[in-house]
């Protein structure tokens, strides 16, 4: 049942695009940047990122007051598949 929860998170437009944006990022990216890129509120982005972190898709790298976002290997693979599916449609 747990896998169904993360599936429902990822196959909504904004969360899926968040992973793709993280995968395609050129340089450092923070939750506030990501919120702007996917046209979403900061609080919604943080909530989704926390779910993704629990599933091992993203990690937060705290640098002072800021948290840098990075995809894990698993997160990068999922983002690649989402990007491929989007390209097929």
Short mmCIF file of the C-alpha atoms (twelve columns), coordinates in Angstrom:
data_MODEL
# 
_entry.id   MODEL 
# 
loop_
_atom_site.group_PDB 
_atom_site.id 
_atom_site.type_symbol 
_atom_site.label_atom_id 
_atom_site.label_alt_id 
_atom_site.label_comp_id 
_atom_site.label_asym_id 
_atom_site.label_seq_id 
_atom_site.Cartn_x 
_atom_site.Cartn_y 
_atom_site.Cartn_z 
_atom_site.pdbx_PDB_model_num 
ATOM 1  C CA . UNK A 1  0.000  0.000  0.000   1 
ATOM 2  C CA . UNK A 2  2.911  2.337  0.733   1 
ATOM 3  C CA . UNK A 3  4.101  2.184  -2.879  1 
ATOM 4  C CA . UNK A 4  0.654  3.284  -4.023  1 
ATOM 5  C CA . UNK A 5  0.996  6.498  -2.006  1 
ATOM 6  C CA . UNK A 6  4.250  7.530  -3.691  1 
ATOM 7  C CA . UNK A 7  2.827  6.502  -7.093  1 
ATOM 8  C CA . UNK A 8  -0.085 8.891  -6.525  1 
ATOM 9  C CA . UNK A 9  2.361  11.631 -5.559  1 
ATOM 10 C CA . UNK A 10 4.570  11.201 -8.620  1 
ATOM 11 C CA . UNK A 11 1.886  10.872 -11.227 1 
ATOM 12 C CA . UNK A 12 0.398  14.255 -10.621 1 
ATOM 13 C CA . UNK A 13 1.717  16.981 -12.879 1 
ATOM 14 C CA . UNK A 14 3.532  19.232 -10.401 1 
ATOM 15 C CA . UNK A 15 5.430  16.521 -8.471  1 
ATOM 16 C CA . UNK A 16 6.443  14.789 -11.692 1 
ATOM 17 C CA . UNK A 17 7.687  18.061 -13.150 1 
ATOM 18 C CA . UNK A 18 9.576  18.797 -9.924  1 
ATOM 19 C CA . UNK A 19 11.631 15.634 -10.414 1 
ATOM 20 C CA . UNK A 20 12.239 16.415 -14.083 1 
ATOM 21 C CA . UNK A 21 13.311 19.993 -13.234 1 
ATOM 22 C CA . UNK A 22 15.709 18.680 -10.578 1 
ATOM 23 C CA . UNK A 23 17.143 16.198 -13.086 1 
ATOM 24 C CA . UNK A 24 17.659 18.886 -15.726 1 
ATOM 25 C CA . UNK A 25 18.923 21.591 -13.352 1 
ATOM 26 C CA . UNK A 26 22.118 23.340 -14.355 1 
ATOM 27 C CA . UNK A 27 23.695 24.090 -10.990 1 
ATOM 28 C CA . UNK A 28 22.333 24.463 -7.490  1 
ATOM 29 C CA . UNK A 29 18.589 24.429 -6.905  1 
ATOM 30 C CA . UNK A 30 16.554 25.245 -3.836  1 
ATOM 31 C CA . UNK A 31 12.880 24.697 -2.989  1 
ATOM 32 C CA . UNK A 32 12.096 28.362 -3.705  1 
ATOM 33 C CA . UNK A 33 13.651 28.117 -7.205  1 
ATOM 34 C CA . UNK A 34 11.814 24.881 -7.858  1 
ATOM 35 C CA . UNK A 35 8.496  26.434 -6.794  1 
ATOM 36 C CA . UNK A 36 8.939  29.171 -9.394  1 
ATOM 37 C CA . UNK A 37 9.958  26.750 -12.123 1 
ATOM 38 C CA . UNK A 38 6.912  24.511 -11.695 1 
ATOM 39 C CA . UNK A 39 4.532  27.383 -10.889 1 
ATOM 40 C CA . UNK A 40 3.637  26.145 -7.434  1 
ATOM 41 C CA . UNK A 41 3.613  27.553 -3.908  1 
ATOM 42 C CA . UNK A 42 6.700  27.139 -1.780  1 
ATOM 43 C CA . UNK A 43 4.782  25.327 0.960   1 
ATOM 44 C CA . UNK A 44 3.326  22.816 -1.518  1 
ATOM 45 C CA . UNK A 45 6.780  22.158 -2.988  1 
ATOM 46 C CA . UNK A 46 8.259  21.550 0.468   1 
ATOM 47 C CA . UNK A 47 5.436  19.157 1.365   1 
ATOM 48 C CA . UNK A 48 5.974  17.142 -1.824  1 
ATOM 49 C CA . UNK A 49 9.758  17.172 -1.372  1 
ATOM 50 C CA . UNK A 50 9.388  15.789 2.143   1 
ATOM 51 C CA . UNK A 51 7.348  12.879 0.761   1 
ATOM 52 C CA . UNK A 52 9.972  12.327 -1.925  1 
ATOM 53 C CA . UNK A 53 12.715 12.397 0.696   1 
ATOM 54 C CA . UNK A 54 10.947 9.688  2.724   1 
ATOM 55 C CA . UNK A 55 10.881 7.516  -0.399  1 
ATOM 56 C CA . UNK A 56 14.578 8.072  -1.096  1 
ATOM 57 C CA . UNK A 57 14.142 10.170 -4.236  1 
ATOM 58 C CA . UNK A 58 15.667 13.461 -3.054  1 
ATOM 59 C CA . UNK A 59 18.074 14.595 -0.365  1 
ATOM 60 C CA . UNK A 60 18.429 17.973 1.298   1 
ATOM 61 C CA . UNK A 61 21.956 19.326 1.707   1 
ATOM 62 C CA . UNK A 62 21.822 22.057 4.320   1 
ATOM 63 C CA . UNK A 63 24.176 24.962 3.578   1 
ATOM 64 C CA . UNK A 64 23.759 27.570 6.279   1 
ATOM 65 C CA . UNK A 65 20.125 28.656 6.268   1 
ATOM 66 C CA . UNK A 66 19.473 27.204 2.820   1 
ATOM 67 C CA . UNK A 67 18.755 23.622 1.798   1 
ATOM 68 C CA . UNK A 68 20.187 22.543 -1.530  1 
ATOM 69 C CA . UNK A 69 18.177 19.853 -3.330  1 
ATOM 70 C CA . UNK A 70 19.710 16.820 -4.989  1 
ATOM 71 C CA . UNK A 71 18.227 13.743 -6.588  1 
ATOM 72 C CA . UNK A 72 19.337 10.355 -5.355  1 
ATOM 73 C CA . UNK A 73 20.242 7.652  -7.858  1 
ATOM 74 C CA . UNK A 74 16.693 6.279  -7.526  1 
ATOM 75 C CA . UNK A 75 15.230 9.778  -7.950  1 
ATOM 76 C CA . UNK A 76 17.299 10.392 -11.053 1 
ATOM 77 C CA . UNK A 77 16.147 7.118  -12.605 1 
ATOM 78 C CA . UNK A 78 12.487 7.898  -11.864 1 
ATOM 79 C CA . UNK A 79 12.892 11.415 -13.299 1 
ATOM 80 C CA . UNK A 80 14.453 9.988  -16.465 1 
ATOM 81 C CA . UNK A 81 11.541 7.609  -16.946 1 
ATOM 82 C CA . UNK A 82 8.994  10.392 -16.381 1 
ATOM 83 C CA . UNK A 83 10.835 12.580 -18.893 1 
ATOM 84 C CA . UNK A 84 10.842 9.706  -21.408 1 
ATOM 85 C CA . UNK A 85 7.118  9.104  -20.962 1 
ATOM 86 C CA . UNK A 86 6.426  12.814 -21.381 1 
ATOM 87 C CA . UNK A 87 8.454  12.786 -24.591 1 
ATOM 88 C CA . UNK A 88 6.405  9.886  -25.969 1 
ATOM 89 C CA . UNK A 89 3.117  11.708 -25.520 1 
# 
